[in-house]
Each structure stands twice: as C-alpha cells, then as structure tokens.
Amino acid sequence: MSIQQTGLIAPLTSPLPPVPNGESFTDSQWTTLMAIGDAIIPSIRNTGSSGLTLQDSKYVEAINKLKKVIPPSEDKDALPSRYLSESASSIPGLRELLHRTFSDYVRPDARKGIAVVLSALDTRAGCLLLTGSTTSFHLQPVAFRQQILQNWAVSYLPPLRGVAKGLGFIFKATWTKTSPMLSQVLGFPRAPVHGKPGKGFDYSFVQFPPGPDPQIIETDVVIVGSGCGAGLCAKNLSEAGYRVLVVERAYHFPAAHLPMSETDAGIHLFQNGGVEVSDDNSISVIAGQAFGGGGSINWSASLQTQGYVRKEWADMGLPFFTSSEFQNSLDRVCHRMGVSADHIEHNNTNNVLLEGARKLGYSVKAVPQNTGGNKHYCGYCTLGCGAAEKQGPVVSFLPDAEKAGAHFIEGFSASQVFFENVNGRRVAKGVKGIWRSRDTNSGVSGSDQTTRELVINAKRVIVSCGTLQSPLLLLRSGLTNPQIGRNLHLHPANVLGAVFPTRTNPWEGAILTAVVDSFQDLDANSHGTKLEATSMLPSWFLPLLPWSSGLDYKLLAARLSHMGGYISLVRDRDTGRVYPDPVDGRCRIQYTPSALDRKHALVGLEALAKICYVAGATEVYTTTIGIPPFIRAGLAAEGEGDDEGELRQDQGINEPAFVAWLDLVRKKGLAGPDGTFASAHQMGTCRMGSSEKTSVVDPEGRVWGTEGLFVADASVFPSASGVNPMVTNMAISDWTSRGVAKGLRAERRGEGARL
C-alpha cells in the first residue's frame, strides 16, 4: 500500500552513512553467498529453468493461497506471481545492505568463518564434504541447495548449524527490509495510518571548527549518553543551576524523519545495525543507539519496579529501594511523562492476550503508557515516534534540560574518562573522545564531515552509555574492578506467532498494552516469566519465524497480515557478561540462557499457545528448529453433529491434537542451538551494591575506587528488574543525579564534601 493510497505524509528520508570501502568477501565468495540467499528466498515459477520450478497444480495452489490474504488493489491478480518470482539477488539494495552488514556489524572472527565455508563450497573437496556432491554449490539447482540448508540446520556439526541459523536470519532480515513486493502483498504502509505527524523539540547542538589540536571544553557536569538515565541527570542538574554538557555518539533525527524505514532505523537508531549476537549465537540482543537512547525506540511500556524486586535489592544492602525516596522518584518520572493506562486502545494482538487470558483464568492487566495522557495508537514506535507523543527523553527530559541551560553534542564517541591523582585519590576530571560533524547537507551520508578530538574538563562525569557500553568505557578508562561487565541480565524472550482467520493488521496500534503475570514466580524466588505482545513490523517479526523451504516461508510471510506475535519474557536468575572484542574493541556478549531460565520461558510459551488457541488461532508457530507448527482442524459450526449424529463438543485446550502438539513442544524444549531467544532489555553490568567486591557502583551510583565518576543507566540494576526497565532506570538516575547536585552544592559552599 502506497503513501498516496493511505493519504499519509511520508516521513523525510534519512540517508545512510557511506557504504564501507572494500569488499567483505571475494567475488567467488559473493557468488556462493547469493546462491545461498536465492535458496532461502528463491524465485518461484511454474516454467523456466532458473529458480525453483513448481508443478502447475502446486503453483496454482500457492497463487490461490496468496490471493486469499492479499488486500484489494488494482493489481491484486498480478501480485502473487510477482511476489513468488522475487529472489534475494533480484532485489535492488539487498546486496548493499548485506555488504554493510558483513563489513560493519558481523564480528571479524564470524565473518572469517563464513568466508571459509563460502570458499569451501566452490571447491570439489569442500562441496563433497559439506554437500555430498562435488559440484560447486552455486551451480546446483535451487531445490538441491534448499535440501543442503535443511540438512545443515539439523547437522550434528555445530559450525554447520551455526552457519545455517546465522545466514538464514541475515537473509530473512535483509529480504524483509528491502523487498519491494512484501509490503504490497501485506498491505503494509510506510507510515502509521492512525494519528498524525507531530513536531518535536528544536535542539541546538554545539559545533566546532576543523583543527589539528584537541578542542578544550569546560563544564560542571559531562554526561556520556542521552538515554533514559542521561535525560533525568541532564534535567535535574541543569535545573539545579549547573553547567551540563550531554555528549552522544548518535545523531538526532527530528520527528519529521520518523518513523524511519526498517532499513534506515537499524543503522541510525540501533547498536550494531540492529542486532548484537551472543558469542554462542543463543540470543540476539537489541539495543538502542539513538539520541534519546532506548527511550526513542522502545514501546512505551511504563511499569514501576515491583515490590518483590525492591525487597530483593534492599536485602542486598540497598535500603533505598524500599524507601519512600525511591517511590517519590518513580512517581516523579511517571508524572513528567504522563504515564497512564486510561487512554489505551488495545489492538488485536493485545486483545487476544486479554481475552485468551480471561478465558483461561490467568492474571492479566493493562500496561501503562508514557504517552502524555493521550491515546497513541501506533505500532511503528520502534522506528522512532513521528507523532512526538511518546514521552521518551527526546520529548520530555532533554528539552527540559536545554530550557534550563544544558548543551548537547551529537556524533561524539567517548574514548575514555581521564583522572587525576589528588592526595592518593583517583578523581575523574573529564572525558576524551572524537567528534564527527554532520556533512555539509546537515546529514551523515556525505564524506565531507569534520573530525576533531575533544577534551571535556568537568567536575563530575556521569556515564550513561547503556548496559552494553558503559562497562566498556570504564575498562577503556583503566579501571580494573573485576565486576565491571559482569552480572549481565537480559530478560531472555522466546517468541510465539499465531495465525488468525481474519485480517489483523498487527502493525497497527500500540505495541505492548497488556501483560499476563500469572507465571512471574515459578521458583518461589520471584523468577519466572511474563507474557506480552511484541512488535509486528515485518523485519522485526518475520525473521524469527522458522524457515523450512523458500515456498513455505514466502507463504507464511504473506500471512503476517493475519497474525499476532507474543513473547515469553523471563526474569533471568542467571547472568552473563560483556567484554571488548580483542581485535577491534566492539562489544562482545557472553550469555547463554540457563536451564532454569529456559524452563521458565517454556512455561510461558505453552501458556501463550493456549491463549492463542482459545482466542481462535488457526495456526501456532514457535521459533524453535524442529517443532512443526500446530495446524488447527476445521471447527464445526455451533450445534453441528458429528458422523454419529452426536453433538460435537468444543474441548478447548484439551483437544487431543493440540495436547499432543504441546507435549512435543515440552519434549523438544528450548535448549540451544535450536532454541532461539531475543532480548531488548539489558541490565546489571555496572551493578550497584554495598561492597566493591560484588559491585561496580556504590549505593549513590558512584564508581567504587574513584571520585567524581558516576553511572546512571540500567547497568546499575542489582539484578533483573522483571519489568520493562525504563521507569526503574529513570527513577534510579533521578536519585543519583540529585545526589550529584547535593555534592556539588556542598562543594560550592566549601563544606569539604568528597567529590
């Protein structure tokens, strides 16, 4: 569906940075890689020798299935064949996105491993070993290539399973982002059909002239990062009368550019092109890297810290979390964002959760939204909020800060915090890094950007880079506390998809407005799972669904318009760590969902399947390799008799075929490498605690062993929050920054307070 058809105003374009120089693979490796892509996303026809050729009857069957789900349009009759004939290699822009992905976002060791496999597939010996044939992979028919990929996916050799899983995800993701046909088949518009564009705050950013020497800047407080924690700190400290400078690696894109396209958003608004992957590929981690941080791309869910989590943290020597001060901070941030559940209009996906839970007797409730007391019926907010209604830092706390005198620098990569030794004390004195300006067209796609080293002298340094990056900055700054980077919690989530008889347009409406909490305590120690809806944008949801063949995947993808997607989101007991890559220093994640946490996720997955079943789903899909979908048999009309003339009874979740499928799901489980997890919540790598031996920051947010250095983001959580972490993060940062202001006031009065 085009912008013109919906009468929408298209967001402004956001040109990408230049494509990396050089090639990530050789020409022969690219040939093999695209042959793999054309097996995953093949051209499907009933005639010809190229692509995947079907018998006429099977081709007509596929065409008819597509016609049933394609929305009305002038070329509805032609769309199915055009959609089926599209292959990965036929799509303009797909290879460029692949090149950018492999050059910029895939780890060097992983890229090298893929290159070895690609080279082997173009040799007789390598092909014989990997495919059972001496013919080069790219010369094989598509059907044979698909069989090889299917075999790799269940191979007893972990590297082959890893290649099949990794390349499968990459090609599904790049196809859903770049395909010109998919959006037409789905009737998926470029921008939300509800609401209207808004106008955000008009920021001013500090600029610097070119020069060979470092630019020296003086301020009272420098805040590294601009996300949920940084926003609170900037507001509080600037309103307290101090000179505040907020520095951010990303660039600001006004509301007129939002929501971005799915391709552009991954590169402009997220870390590592959209997805970080753990070392063992067991979990994909999604983290914002935007002006406004995660608050610019999250789903508006605004849940306060639950009582059992507050008690757990207080019992760890942090009484603040059961104090009225913490509740005051929670209420203060929620009031500023207009958090409320009063204006929610649930979309179909969340209504299924509400109604299914009601029918099963599960506890379910509405999730408050930070939408300023307005109804916000938009499913695109993970690409940036074009209505400027979601009250993330860019719309709320950061404008408050600038109005109070704060200054901002975009395009700044912090290399280190620097210190002075003052009478044996390690005192933070500022931050060093590299600033990269916009180009002469005020964008970031040109090659004419100014680069300048900045040295920012400050009385206080607040690190708010997020759970994945804050510990890396501390390590680059020479700190050696072994707790830095450890205690990583991720709220691992497992995904379930369901197909419904009628069109759902699941990308419409607020993304996450209901939560089932019946399973949040499965071990009597407050570890369990919550059931929530997930984003249903094509490139967010479809790559998670299983691939069994090119035809089946295309037919499944076309039914996104009839789907709902859900997550079993675990409050993880067990942890991992982040650390710098030894080659290029990028973030590496060592994390595997533990047996206990996988068990809890499975409980939630089963409950979600039951919810979808009683809500009328005709098909249910997990993301675990080896578990077939549940296909519901046709339901008799009410009062219709069976073959023996007896009334057919609706057995609900006790229907034998469904029970048998659930037994299969439980038996298969979610163990790696077949179980697929994702995370949008990262916490704990600069954990707050009462002892330097077990934590990184003290109860006031100050980094142990230093003075003048604080951390204010979700990395300070003592353990997993169990709810979407935004409000908890903001409340802790509110407390921390008020403490920083108190220290600065005492210093100003000459009371000799420690930094």
C-alpha positions in Angstrom: 0.0 0.0 0.0 1.5 3.3 -1.0 1.6 6.6 0.9 -0.7 8.1 -1.7 -3.3 5.3 -1.2 -3.5 5.9 2.5 -3.3 9.7 2.3 -0.3 9.8 4.7 2.5 12.2 4.8 5.7 10.3 4.2 8.5 10.9 6.7 11.6 12.6 5.4 14.4 10.4 4.2 17.4 9.7 6.4 20.3 8.9 4.1 22.7 6.3 5.5 26.4 6.8 6.1 28.7 5.8 3.2 28.9 2.2 2.3 32.1 0.7 3.7 35.1 0.7 1.3 36.4 -2.6 0.0 34.6 -5.9 -0.1 33.8 -8.2 2.8 34.1 -11.2 0.5 35.9 -12.2 -2.7 33.8 -12.3 -6.0 33.6 -16.1 -5.8 32.5 -16.0 -2.2 29.8 -13.4 -3.1 28.6 -15.7 -5.8 28.2 -18.6 -3.3 26.7 -16.3 -0.7 24.0 -15.1 -3.1 23.3 -18.6 -4.2 22.5 -19.4 -0.6 20.3 -16.3 -0.5 18.5 -17.4 -3.6 17.8 -20.8 -1.9 16.4 -19.1 1.2 14.4 -16.5 -0.8 14.0 -18.2 -4.2 12.3 -17.1 -7.4 9.4 -19.5 -7.7 7.8 -20.2 -11.1 5.9 -22.9 -12.9 8.0 -22.6 -16.1 11.7 -21.9 -16.9 15.0 -23.4 -15.7 16.1 -20.7 -13.2 14.9 -20.5 -9.7 12.5 -23.0 -8.1 10.1 -24.6 -10.6 6.8 -26.0 -9.3 4.3 -28.3 -11.0 1.4 -26.3 -12.3 -1.0 -27.7 -9.7 1.3 -26.7 -6.8 2.0 -23.3 -8.3 -1.7 -22.6 -8.7 -2.3 -23.7 -5.2 0.3 -21.2 -3.9 -1.2 -18.4 -6.0 -4.7 -19.1 -4.6 -3.4 -19.1 -1.1 -1.8 -15.7 -1.7 -4.9 -14.3 -3.2 -6.9 -15.1 -0.1 -4.6 -12.8 2.1 -3.6 -10.0 -0.3 -5.7 -6.8 0.3 -7.7 -5.4 -2.6 -5.7 -3.4 -5.1 -5.7 -2.6 -8.8 -3.0 -5.3 -9.5 -4.2 -7.9 -7.0 -4.3 -10.6 -9.7 -0.7 -10.0 -10.7 0.8 -9.5 -7.3 1.0 -13.2 -6.3 3.1 -14.3 -9.3 5.4 -11.2 -9.0 5.9 -11.9 -5.3 6.7 -15.5 -5.9 9.1 -14.7 -8.7 11.1 -12.3 -6.5 14.5 -13.7 -5.4 17.1 -12.3 -3.0 19.5 -11.5 -5.8 16.8 -9.7 -7.8 16.2 -7.0 -5.2 17.9 -3.7 -5.6 19.7 -2.7 -2.4 19.8 -6.2 -0.8 23.4 -6.8 -1.6 24.4 -3.4 -0.5 22.7 -4.0 2.9 24.4 -7.4 3.1 27.8 -5.7 2.4 27.2 -3.1 5.1 26.0 -5.9 7.5 29.1 -8.1 7.0 31.6 -5.2 6.8 30.4 -3.2 9.8 28.3 -5.4 12.0 29.4 -9.0 11.8 32.4 -9.8 14.1 35.7 -10.3 12.3 36.0 -13.9 13.6 32.5 -14.8 12.5 33.0 -13.2 9.1 36.2 -15.1 8.6 34.4 -18.4 9.5 31.7 -17.6 7.0 34.3 -16.8 4.3 35.9 -20.2 4.9 32.6 -22.0 4.3 31.9 -20.0 1.2 35.2 -20.8 -0.3 34.9 -24.4 0.5 31.5 -24.5 -1.3 33.3 -23.6 -4.5 35.8 -26.5 -4.4 35.3 -30.1 -5.2 36.6 -31.4 -1.9 34.8 -28.8 0.1 31.5 -29.4 -1.7 31.8 -33.2 -1.2 32.4 -32.7 2.5 29.6 -30.2 3.1 27.0 -31.2 0.5 27.7 -34.7 -0.6 28.3 -33.6 -4.2 31.5 -32.4 -6.0 29.6 -29.7 -7.9 30.0 -26.2 -6.7 27.2 -25.0 -4.6 26.2 -22.1 -6.8 25.8 -24.4 -9.8 23.4 -26.7 -8.1 19.6 -26.4 -8.6 17.7 -24.3 -6.1 15.9 -27.4 -4.8 19.2 -29.1 -4.0 20.5 -26.0 -2.3 17.5 -25.9 -0.1 17.9 -29.5 0.9 21.5 -28.8 1.9 20.4 -25.9 4.1 17.8 -28.0 5.6 20.4 -30.7 6.4 22.8 -28.1 7.9 20.1 -26.8 10.2 19.9 -30.2 12.0 23.5 -31.2 11.5 25.4 -32.8 14.4 28.3 -30.4 13.5 27.8 -27.1 15.4 29.5 -24.9 12.8 27.1 -26.0 10.1 24.1 -25.5 12.3 25.5 -22.1 13.2 26.0 -21.1 9.5 22.5 -22.3 8.6 20.9 -20.4 11.5 23.0 -17.2 11.1 22.8 -16.9 7.3 19.1 -17.8 7.4 18.4 -15.0 9.8 20.5 -12.5 7.9 18.8 -13.2 4.6 15.3 -13.2 6.1 16.1 -9.9 7.7 17.6 -8.2 4.7 14.7 -9.5 2.5 12.0 -8.2 4.8 13.8 -4.8 4.9 14.4 -4.4 1.2 11.7 -6.4 -0.7 9.5 -4.1 -2.8 6.9 -6.9 -3.1 6.4 -7.9 0.5 4.8 -4.6 1.7 2.4 -4.7 -1.3 1.4 -8.3 -0.5 0.8 -7.4 3.1 -0.8 -4.1 2.6 1.9 -2.7 4.9 2.1 1.1 4.7 5.3 3.1 5.0 4.0 5.1 7.9 1.2 4.5 10.5 -2.3 5.0 9.2 -3.5 6.3 12.6 -2.5 9.5 14.3 -0.7 12.4 12.6 2.8 13.7 12.4 4.0 15.9 15.3 6.7 18.5 15.9 9.4 17.7 18.3 11.7 20.0 20.2 14.1 22.1 18.2 17.5 21.2 19.6 20.8 23.2 19.3 24.0 21.2 19.0 27.5 22.6 19.7 29.7 22.8 16.6 33.5 23.0 16.3 35.8 24.3 13.6 38.4 22.0 12.0 41.7 22.0 13.7 44.8 19.8 14.4 44.7 20.3 18.1 42.2 19.0 20.6 39.3 21.3 21.4 39.2 22.0 25.1 35.7 22.4 26.7 34.9 23.4 30.3 31.7 22.4 32.1 30.5 21.4 35.6 29.0 18.0 34.6 29.5 15.9 31.4 27.0 13.2 30.7 28.1 10.5 28.3 24.9 9.3 26.6 21.5 10.7 26.1 19.1 7.9 27.0 16.7 7.3 29.9 19.3 7.7 32.6 21.1 10.6 31.0 17.9 12.5 30.4 17.0 12.6 34.1 20.5 13.6 35.1 20.6 16.4 32.5 17.3 17.8 33.6 17.9 17.6 37.3 21.5 19.0 37.2 20.8 21.8 34.7 17.7 22.9 36.7 19.8 22.9 39.8 21.9 25.6 38.1 25.0 23.7 36.9 26.6 23.8 33.5 25.7 20.5 31.9 27.0 19.0 28.7 25.4 15.9 27.2 27.5 14.1 24.6 26.1 11.4 22.4 27.6 9.1 19.8 24.4 9.0 17.6 22.8 11.9 15.7 19.4 13.5 16.4 16.7 13.0 13.8 13.6 15.2 14.3 10.1 13.8 14.3 9.7 14.7 10.6 12.1 11.9 9.8 10.2 9.4 11.9 9.3 6.6 11.8 12.3 5.7 9.7 12.2 2.9 7.2 13.1 -0.5 8.6 16.5 -0.4 6.8 17.5 3.1 7.9 16.3 2.6 11.5 18.5 -0.4 12.1 21.6 1.6 11.1 20.7 5.1 12.6 18.8 4.1 15.8 20.2 0.8 17.0 23.6 -0.6 18.1 25.5 -2.7 15.6 23.0 -2.3 12.8 20.1 -3.5 14.8 21.2 -6.8 16.5 24.1 -7.9 18.7 24.5 -11.7 18.9 26.0 -13.6 21.9 29.2 -15.5 21.4 27.4 -18.8 21.1 24.5 -17.4 19.0 22.0 -18.4 21.6 20.5 -15.0 22.0 20.1 -11.9 19.8 20.3 -8.6 21.7 18.6 -5.4 20.5 19.9 -2.2 22.0 19.1 1.4 21.1 21.9 3.7 19.9 20.0 6.9 19.2 19.7 10.4 20.5 17.4 9.6 23.4 18.8 6.1 23.7 16.3 3.2 24.2 13.6 5.7 25.1 13.5 6.7 21.4 12.8 3.2 20.1 11.0 1.4 23.0 7.3 0.5 23.1 6.0 3.0 25.7 5.6 0.3 28.4 6.0 2.2 31.7 5.8 -0.3 34.6 7.1 0.6 38.0 9.5 -1.7 39.9 7.6 -4.5 41.6 7.6 -4.9 45.4 9.4 -8.2 45.5 12.3 -6.8 43.3 12.6 -3.8 45.6 12.8 -6.1 48.6 15.4 -8.3 46.9 17.6 -5.2 46.2 17.1 -3.8 49.7 18.1 -7.2 51.2 21.4 -6.8 49.2 22.3 -3.9 51.4 20.5 -1.2 49.4 17.7 0.1 51.7 17.0 3.0 49.3 14.8 0.6 47.2 12.2 0.1 49.9 12.3 3.8 50.9 9.8 6.5 50.2 12.6 8.3 48.3 12.6 5.6 45.6 8.8 5.7 45.3 9.0 9.5 45.0 11.5 9.1 42.2 9.2 6.6 40.4 6.2 8.9 40.7 8.2 11.9 39.7 9.3 10.4 36.4 5.9 8.9 35.6 4.2 12.2 36.3 6.6 14.0 33.9 5.9 11.5 31.1 2.1 11.4 31.7 2.2 7.7 32.4 -1.3 6.2 32.4 -3.4 3.2 31.3 -6.5 5.4 31.0 -6.2 6.2 27.3 -5.2 2.8 25.9 -7.0 1.4 22.9 -5.8 -2.2 22.6 -5.1 -3.6 19.1 -6.0 -7.1 18.0 -2.7 -8.6 19.3 -3.2 -7.3 22.8 -6.9 -8.0 22.8 -6.1 -11.7 22.1 -3.8 -11.7 25.1 -6.6 -10.1 27.3 -9.4 -12.3 26.1 -7.4 -15.5 26.0 -6.1 -14.9 29.5 -9.6 -14.2 30.7 -10.9 -17.5 29.3 -8.1 -19.4 30.9 -8.3 -17.7 34.3 -4.8 -16.1 34.0 -4.0 -12.8 35.7 -3.8 -10.1 33.1 -3.7 -6.3 33.2 -3.1 -3.2 31.1 0.4 -1.8 30.8 0.6 2.0 31.5 2.0 4.0 28.6 4.2 7.1 28.6 2.2 9.0 26.1 1.5 12.2 27.9 -2.1 11.3 28.7 -3.0 10.8 25.1 -4.2 7.8 23.1 -1.3 6.7 21.0 -2.4 4.0 18.5 0.9 3.4 16.7 2.8 0.2 16.1 5.8 1.8 14.5 7.4 3.4 17.5 10.4 1.1 17.5 11.4 3.0 14.4 11.1 6.4 16.2 7.9 8.2 17.1 6.8 10.6 14.3 3.9 11.9 16.3 6.2 13.1 19.1 3.7 11.8 21.6 5.8 9.1 23.2 7.4 10.9 26.1 10.9 9.5 25.9 13.9 11.6 26.8 13.9 13.4 23.4 10.4 14.7 24.0 10.5 15.3 27.8 13.6 15.4 29.9 16.2 16.5 27.4 14.1 19.5 26.3 13.6 20.4 30.0 17.4 20.3 30.3 18.1 22.5 27.3 15.5 25.0 28.5 17.4 25.1 31.8 20.7 25.8 30.0 22.1 22.3 29.1 24.2 21.9 26.0 24.4 19.0 23.6 27.0 17.4 21.3 26.0 14.7 18.8 28.4 12.5 16.9 30.8 12.2 19.8 32.5 8.8 20.5 33.9 8.8 24.1 37.3 7.0 24.2 38.0 7.3 27.9 37.3 9.1 31.2 40.5 10.7 32.5 41.6 11.1 36.1 44.0 13.0 38.3 45.7 11.6 41.4 44.7 14.0 44.2 46.3 13.1 47.5 46.1 9.4 46.6 42.5 9.6 45.4 41.6 8.8 41.8 39.4 11.8 40.8 37.6 11.9 37.5 38.4 15.1 35.6 36.6 14.7 32.3 36.2 12.8 29.1 38.2 12.5 25.9 36.9 11.4 22.5 36.4 12.0 18.8 33.7 14.3 17.4 32.4 13.8 13.9 30.2 16.6 12.5 27.3 16.3 10.1 28.1 16.7 6.4 27.6 20.0 4.5 24.0 18.9 3.8 23.3 18.5 7.5 23.2 14.8 7.1 25.5 11.9 7.9 25.8 10.4 4.4 28.5 12.6 3.0 32.2 12.1 3.1 32.9 15.8 4.0 32.4 15.5 7.7 34.8 17.3 10.1 36.6 15.2 12.7 38.0 16.7 15.8 39.4 15.4 19.1 37.6 16.9 22.1 38.8 17.1 25.7 36.0 17.9 28.1 37.0 19.0 31.5 34.3 18.6 34.2 33.8 18.5 37.9 31.6 15.4 37.6 31.4 12.7 34.9 28.2 10.6 34.6 28.4 7.6 32.4 25.1 6.7 30.8 26.0 4.7 27.8 23.8 1.8 28.5 24.4 -1.7 29.8 26.4 -2.9 26.9 28.7 0.2 26.5 29.1 1.7 30.0 31.3 -1.1 31.3 33.5 -0.9 28.1 34.1 2.8 28.7 35.1 2.2 32.3 37.5 -0.5 31.1 39.0 1.8 28.4 39.5 4.3 31.2 41.8 2.0 33.0 39.5 0.7 35.8 40.2 -2.9 36.8 37.3 -3.9 39.1 36.6 -7.5 38.0 32.9 -6.9 38.4 32.9 -4.4 35.5 30.9 -6.0 32.7 29.7 -9.0 34.7 26.3 -9.7 36.1 24.6 -9.2 32.8 20.8 -9.8 32.8 18.9 -9.8 29.5 15.3 -10.8 30.2 15.6 -13.6 27.5 12.4 -13.8 25.5 11.1 -16.6 23.4 8.7 -15.8 20.6 5.4 -17.4 19.5 3.4 -16.5 16.4 -0.3 -17.3 15.7 -2.3 -17.0 12.5 -6.0 -16.0 12.8 -8.9 -16.5 10.4 -9.4 -12.8 9.6 -7.1 -9.9 8.8 -5.5 -8.4 12.0 -3.1 -5.8 10.5 -0.9 -6.4 13.6 1.4 -3.5 12.9 -1.4 -1.1 13.8 -2.0 0.1 17.3 0.2 0.4 20.4 2.6 -2.5 20.6 2.6 -3.5 24.2 -0.5 -2.6 26.2 -1.3 -5.8 28.2 0.7 -8.3 30.3 -0.1 -11.7 31.8 1.7 -12.1 35.1 0.4 -15.5 36.4 3.8 -17.1 35.8 6.1 -14.4 37.2 7.2 -16.6 40.2 7.9 -20.1 39.1 10.7 -21.0 41.6 9.4 -19.4 44.8 12.2 -16.8 44.5 10.5 -14.4 42.1 12.0 -15.8 38.9 9.5 -16.6 36.2 8.1 -15.2 33.0 5.6 -12.6 31.8 3.6 -12.8 28.6 3.4 -9.8 26.4 2.8 -8.8 22.8 5.7 -8.0 20.5 6.4 -5.6 17.6 4.8 -6.9 14.4 6.8 -4.8 11.9 7.8 -7.2 9.1 11.6 -7.1 9.6 11.2 -7.4 13.4 8.9 -10.5 13.5 9.2 -12.5 10.2 13.0 -13.2 10.5 12.2 -15.0 13.8 9.8 -17.5 12.2 11.1 -20.9 11.1 12.3 -21.5 7.5 11.7 -24.9 6.1 11.7 -24.1 2.4 11.5 -21.0 0.2 7.9 -21.6 -0.8 6.7 -22.3 2.7 8.5 -19.2 4.1 7.1 -16.9 1.5 3.6 -18.2 2.0 4.0 -17.8 5.8 5.4 -14.3 5.5 2.4 -13.3 3.4 0.1 -14.1 6.2 1.7 -11.6 8.6 -1.4 -9.5 8.0 -3.4 -12.3 9.8 -1.0 -12.9 12.7 -0.3 -11.9 16.2 3.1 -12.2 17.9 3.9 -12.8 21.5 6.9 -13.2 23.9 7.5 -15.2 27.0 9.8 -12.7 28.8 11.9 -14.2 31.6 13.2 -12.5 34.7 16.5 -14.3 34.5 18.2 -15.6 37.6 21.5 -16.4 35.9 23.8 -14.0 34.2 26.5 -13.4 31.6 29.0 -10.7 30.8 30.0 -8.1 28.2 33.7 -7.5 27.3 35.6 -5.8 24.5 36.5 -7.7 21.4 40.2 -8.3 21.5 40.6 -7.3 17.8 38.6 -4.1 17.4 37.2 -3.4 20.9 33.5 -3.7 19.9 31.0 -5.1 22.4 31.0 -8.9 22.9 28.3 -10.7 24.8 28.9 -13.9 26.7 25.5 -15.2 27.7 23.6 -18.4 27.4 20.0 -18.7 28.8 20.4 -21.2 31.7 18.4 -24.4 32.1 16.2 -22.7 34.8 15.5 -19.7 32.6 14.8 -21.8 29.6 12.4 -23.9 31.7 10.6 -20.8 32.7 10.4 -19.5 29.1 8.9 -22.8 28.0 6.2 -22.5 30.7 5.3 -19.1 29.2 5.4 -20.4 25.6 2.9 -23.1 26.5 0.6 -20.6 28.1 0.8 -18.3 25.1 -0.1 -21.2 22.8 -3.1 -21.9 24.9 -4.1 -18.2 24.9 -3.9 -18.1 21.1 -5.8 -21.4 20.8 -8.8 -20.3 22.9 -8.7 -16.9 21.1 -9.3 -18.7 17.8 -5.9 -19.1 16.2 -5.8 -21.5 13.2 -2.0 -22.0 13.3 0.6 -21.6 16.0 4.3 -21.3 15.4 7.3 -21.4 17.7 10.8 -20.2 16.7 12.5 -23.5 17.7 14.0 -25.5 14.9 12.4 -29.0 14.7 9.0 -28.0 16.1 6.4 -28.1 13.4 3.5 -25.6 13.6 0.2 -26.6 15.1 -2.4 -26.6 12.4 -6.0 -26.5 13.7 -8.5 -28.7 12.1 -11.7 -27.1 10.8 -14.3 -26.3 13.6 -17.8 -27.4 13.2 -20.5 -24.8 13.4 -22.3 -24.4 16.7 -24.7 -27.3 17.1 -23.4 -29.3 14.1 -23.4 -33.0 14.6 -20.5 -35.4 14.0 -20.6 -38.6 11.9 -22.5 -40.5 14.6 -25.1 -37.8 14.8 -23.9 -36.6 18.2 -23.3 -33.0 19.0 -19.6 -32.2 18.7 -18.2 -30.8 22.0 -15.7 -28.0 22.0 -12.9 -29.4 24.1 -10.8 -26.2 24.1 -7.2 -26.7 25.1 -8.0 -30.4 25.8 -8.4 -31.1 22.1 -6.2 -34.2 21.5 -4.2 -32.8 18.6 -3.4 -29.6 20.5 -2.4 -31.6 23.6 -0.2 -33.8 21.5 1.5 -30.8 20.0 2.1 -29.2 23.4 3.7 -32.5 24.5 6.0 -32.2 21.5 6.9 -28.6 22.4 7.7 -29.7 26.0 9.7 -32.7 24.9 11.8 -30.6 22.4 12.3 -27.8 24.9 14.3 -24.6 24.2 17.9 -25.9 24.6 20.5 -24.5 22.2 21.3 -24.3 19.4 17.7 -24.9 18.3 16.1 -22.7 20.8 16.0 -19.1 19.7 16.0 -16.2 22.3 16.0 -12.4 21.9 16.5 -9.6 24.3 15.5 -5.9 24.3 16.4 -5.3 28.0 20.0 -5.2 29.2 20.8 -4.7 32.9 23.4 -5.2 35.6 26.9 -4.8 34.1 27.9 -2.0 36.4 25.9 -3.4 39.3 25.0 -1.2 42.3 25.9 -2.8 45.7 27.1 -2.2 49.2 30.6 -3.7 48.6 33.3 -3.1 46.0 33.9 -6.9 46.0 30.5 -7.6 44.5 29.5 -4.5 42.6 30.8 -1.6 40.4 29.0 1.4 41.9 28.1 2.3 45.5 24.6 3.0 46.8 24.8 6.6 45.5 25.8 5.5 41.9 29.5 6.5 42.4 32.1 4.1 40.8 34.0 2.3 43.5 37.6 3.4 43.8 37.0 6.8 42.2 35.7 10.2 43.0 33.6 12.4 40.7 32.6 9.4 38.5 29.0 8.0 38.4 27.0 5.6 36.3 23.3 6.3 35.6 21.6 3.7 33.4 20.2 0.2 33.6 23.7 -1.2 34.0 23.5 -0.4 37.8 20.5 -2.7 38.4 21.5 -5.1 41.2 19.6 -7.9 39.4 16.9 -8.2 36.6 14.0 -5.8 37.1 11.4 -8.3 35.9 9.6 -5.5 34.0 10.5 -3.2 31.1 13.4 -1.3 32.7 12.7 2.3 31.5 10.9 3.6 34.6 13.2 1.9 37.1 16.3 3.2 35.2 14.8 6.7 35.3 14.0 6.6 39.0 17.5 5.4 40.0 19.0 8.1 37.8 16.7 10.7 39.3 18.1 9.7 42.8 21.7 9.5 41.6 21.6 12.9 39.9 20.0 14.6 42.9 22.8 13.2 45.0 25.4 14.6 42.5 23.7 18.0 42.7 23.8 17.8 46.5 27.6 17.1 46.4 28.2 20.0 44.0 26.3 22.3 46.3 28.3 21.2 49.3 31.5 21.7 47.4 30.4 25.2 46.3 29.6 26.1 49.9 33.1 24.9 50.8 32.0 22.2 53.2 34.7 19.9 52.0 32.4 17.2 50.9 34.1 14.5 48.9 33.6 14.5 45.2 
